[in-house]
Amino acid sequence: MQSETKSRVDQLTSPAGHPVAVLRFEGDIASTSKEAVLGAYQSLPKDTARLILLDFTRVDYINSSGIALVIQLLIEASNAGQKVYAFGLSPHFTKVFTMVGITKYAELFPGEREALAAL
């Protein structure tokens, strides 16, 4: 049974002093997750949210519809000139994200510390 997707936005500062918006997801990401994924992203102020981290640490499962939502988010961010990085994916989903081409739009990191250090 699919668990409800939850999301929240945190504001951090990179070691280089840049503001970073972190979208933290929890649960399963599927077609029913549109508001949690795209709604959270679209609520970010486009003029100040130039660097975005996607936190998948607490995501248990992502189906093909969920991957499509992530791709839509990444395309919107790319069109807005935003840089997106992702972390916390299981080895399986790191492989899936690489296979479907998500790494063309978002660099993947094992953890938050590594992702922040790259900004």
Residue, then its C-alpha position, 0 to 999 in steps of 0.5 A: m500500500q502506498s504511503e502519502t507523500k509529505s513535503r516541507v521546505d527548509q532554507l539553508t546556506s551553503p558553505a560558500g554563503h549561497p541561500v539554498a532551498v531544500l525540498r524534503f520529501e517523505g513517503d512514496i512518490a507516485s501520481t497522487s504526489k503532484e501537490a507534494v512534489l510540484g506544489a512544494y517546488q512551485s511555492l518557492p520564490k523564483d527570484t531568490a531560490r536559485l539553488i535547490l536540493l531535493d531530499f529523498t532520504r525519507v522516500d520509500y518508493i518512487n514509481s514511474s508516475g513519481i519519476a515523471l513528476v520529478i522530471q517535470l520539476l527539473i524541467e521547470a527549474s531548468n527553464a527558470g535558470q535554477k540549479v537542482y541537486a538531489f541526495g538521499l536516494s537508495p542505490h536502486f533509485t540512484k541507478v534508475f534516475t541515472m538510466v532515465g536521464i535525470t542526471k542531465y538536470a540534477e547532480l546526485f549526492p549520497g547525503e546532504r553534507e556532500a550536496l551542500a559542499a558542492l554548492 
